[in-house]
Amino acid sequence: MNDKELLKDAMRVLKATSRTFYIPITFLQKDLKTAVATAYLMMRAIDEIEDNENPEVTNDIKFAILTEVSSLLKEPAFNEQKYLDILEPIKQYMPEVTIRLGDWIRLIPNGAENIVKNATSEMAEGMGKWARDNFQVHTKEDLDDYTYYVAGLVGVMLSELWEWNAGIKTDRELAIGYGRGLQIVNILRNQQEDMEERGVSFVPDGWTKADLFKYAEENLDKADRYMKDINKRSITLFCRLPLALAHKTLDALKQGKEKMTRAEVEQTVEEIQAD
């Protein structure tokens, strides 16, 4: 495929992988849209390794592979054959988005390569360590660390992309809060599923649901403050949709609901797009 065809195919995979993020990414323009789309696909590629539930894909294997992938991403030129060799022991259990990591890297716009590759490398290393430690969260510090690697650093990477493309400067801690806030709402929403399907809990010892709600509120407050530094409409729209969904999901969970209804999600999307 040429670059135009590959980008179109990448957007297909993105939409199939996560409609929730596909929609706000379409709000972005040109190179920034491509950079964020490829970053999402790259991070989803390694996330699928971390999340894989096949008994053949043990936590030790996840640690070994994610650590090797992290190192590979630090090299100036990505060696796709080496990546596929690293992935070989688990390749049969991996989805398209993971196997095609090399395609996503090829699409990163000039000037954004180091931002996206470095963030994905750091995420892979962090995820690998958490897999090795069997995802055991016991303290608030553990929760901070885990949510940083899987989401907070996404906020940092996005901020670096905003500055690269639009000259927008944001506060790093608030950027981490933006990513962490979205993640803790996901943890709250998937708490039972994580325990039943993966046998893991991301809730610190002794914490109640009220403690988790407070943690989510504190980070979503940082996310709200993060938004104030962004003065470009397309980027604001991109950031607002996941944040609005997180706020509304948290409100639904507080009311004892499992999640937002599909109608509520669609209404939120329409509200953001109409703004």
N, C-alpha and C positions, 0 to 999 in steps of 0.2 A: 504494500500500500504506500502511496505517497503521503506526505504530511497531512494534506487536507482530508484524505480518506481515513487516515489513521485517527485524526482528531474526531471525525464524525463517529467512528467506531468506538472511540474512548467514551464519548458522551452516551452512546448506547449502553455500554457496560456500566457507566456511572448511574444512569437512570434505573437500570435493572438491579443494581447493587443497593442504592439508597435514593428513593424518590424524595425523601425529606431534605437531603442535601443537594440533590440535583436542581430543585426549583430555585433556591437562593443563588446557586452558582450561575444560573442563567441570567441573573440580574447584573452580573459583572460584565466588563467590557474587554474585548480583544485579548491582549496578552495576559492581563490579570485573570480573566476567566479561564484561560488555558492553564496558567500556573496553578490556580487553586484547584481546578479539576484534576490535573495530574497529581498534585499533592494529595488530594483526597484518595485517588485510586492507589497511589503508592502506600499510603498509610493503611488503607483498607486491605491491601495485599498482605502486609505483615500482621495486621489484626486477625486475619483469617487463620494464620498459623497459630497465634496465641489462643484463639477461641476454639480451635478444632477439638471436637469431642470424641473422635475415633480413638478407641483404646490403644491402637498401634502408635498413635502420636502422643507419646508420653511427655510429661513435663520436662524430663531430662533432655529428650530429643528437641523439644521446643527451645529450650535454653541454648543447646548447641547450635541449632540452625539459625535462630535469631541473632545470636552473637556473631556468627560468621557473616550473616547478611549485613549486620551493622558495620563490620570491618570493611566489607566489600563496597559499601556505599561511601566510605571515606576516601576511596581511591579516586584519582582525578578522572579516569575513564572507566565507566561501568563495564565489567566483563560479564556479558550475558551468559556465555557458556559456563563460566564458573558458577554463576548464580543457579543455573539449572542443575549443575552437578551437586551443589549444596542441597538443593531441593529434592533431588532424586529419591531419597529414602521415603519421603512422604508425598511425592508428586501426585500419586493416584488419588490422594484424599483432598487435594487442593482445588479450589475453584479457578475459573478463568482469570479473575482479577489478580490472583497471586502468581500464577504461572507467567503472566504477561507483564511482569514488572519492568522488563527491559523496554517494552513499547511505551509505557507511561513516561519513563525517563527520557526517551527520545523526543518526546513532545514538550518538555519543559522549555519555556522561552529563554532566549539568551539573557543572561544577567540574573536569572532566578535559580539557576542550577544549584549553586552552593546552599542557598537558603533552604530549598526543598529537600535536597539530598541529606544535608546535615541534620535537619529536623527529623527526617525519617530514620536516619542512622541512630540518633539519640533515642527515639521511640523504640526501635528494635532492641537496642541494648537494654533499656529499662524493662520492656516486656519480657525479655529473656530472663532477667534476674527475678522478676516476679513469678515467672513459670517455675524456675528452679526452686523458689521458696514456697511453691504450692499455693500462691496467692493468699497467704496468711496475713490478714489485717487484724492487728490487736489494739493499736493505739491511734490517736488522731494523727500523729506523725506518719504512721504507716499509710493512713488514708490520704493524707496530703501527698505523700510520695507516689502512691499508685495513681491518683487522679492527675498528678502532674504529668507523668509519663504517657498516659493514655489520652489526655485531653488538654491539660494546661499548656503543654509545649506547642499544641496546635494553635492556641491563642497567640503565643509568642511568634510562631512562624507566620501566621496571618499578618501580625503587626509589621514584621519585617518585609512582607510582600507589599503592604500598604505604603510603607516608606519607599521601597524600591520603585514602585509604579506611580505613586501619586504624591510622594513627599509628605505623607501624613505620619506624624510622630505620636505614639501612644505610650502610656505607662505600662511597664513590663508586668508589675504585680497585678494590675487591673486586667491585663491581657490573660494572665494565668487564671484569674478569677472567672473570666468569661468562659474559658474552656472547662474549667473545673465545675462551674455552676451547671453547665449543660450535662456534664458527666454524672454528677451526684443525683440529678433528677432521674437519669437513666438507671442508676443503681437502685434508687428507691422504687422505680417502676418495675424493675426486673429482679427484685430481691428474692422472691420465692423461686422464680425460674432458675436463677444462678445456683441456688442451693439444691434444687431438685435435679437439674440437668448436669451441673458441673461440680456439685459438692463444695462450693466455695461461698463465703460470705465476705462482703467488703465492709461490714459494719464493725467498728471497734468494740472491744469487749466492754460490756456494761452499758452500751449506748441504747437509748430508747428511740422510738420513731420520732419523738419530739426533738431529740438531739440531732438526728439526721435532717429534720426539717430546718432546724436552726442553721446547721452547716450549709444547707442549700441556699437559704435566704441570705446568709452572709456573702456567699460567692456570687449569687445573682445580683446582689446590691453592687458588688464590684463590677459586674458585667454592665449594669445600667450606667455606672460612672465611666466605664471604658468607652461607651458609645458617645459620650459628650465630646471626645477628642476627634471624632471622625466627621469631617465636613464635606465629604463627597457623597452625593445621593446614591449612586449605584452600590458603593461599599456599605453605606448605612442600611440600605434595603437588605443586602446580603446578611449583615449581622443581626438585623432586627427580627427576621423570621424565626431562626432557631431559638433566639432568646424569648420571643413572644410565646412560642410553643412550650418552652421550658417553664415559664411563669404559669401558663395556663394548666400545664400538666401537674405542676406542684399544687396548684389550687384544687385541682380535681382529686389528687391523692389525699389532700387534707380533708376533703369532704367524704373520704372513704371509697371513692371510685378507683377502679384499677388503672384507668387512663382516660384521655380525652376521646370523645366519639369521633368517628370519621367526619361527620358533619361539622363538628367544632374545629377540626383541623383545617378542613376546606374553607370554612368561614374565615379563619385566621389568615390563611394564605391570601384570600381575596382582599381582606382588610389591608394587609401589608402592600400588596400590589397596587391597590387603589390610592394609597397615600401619595 
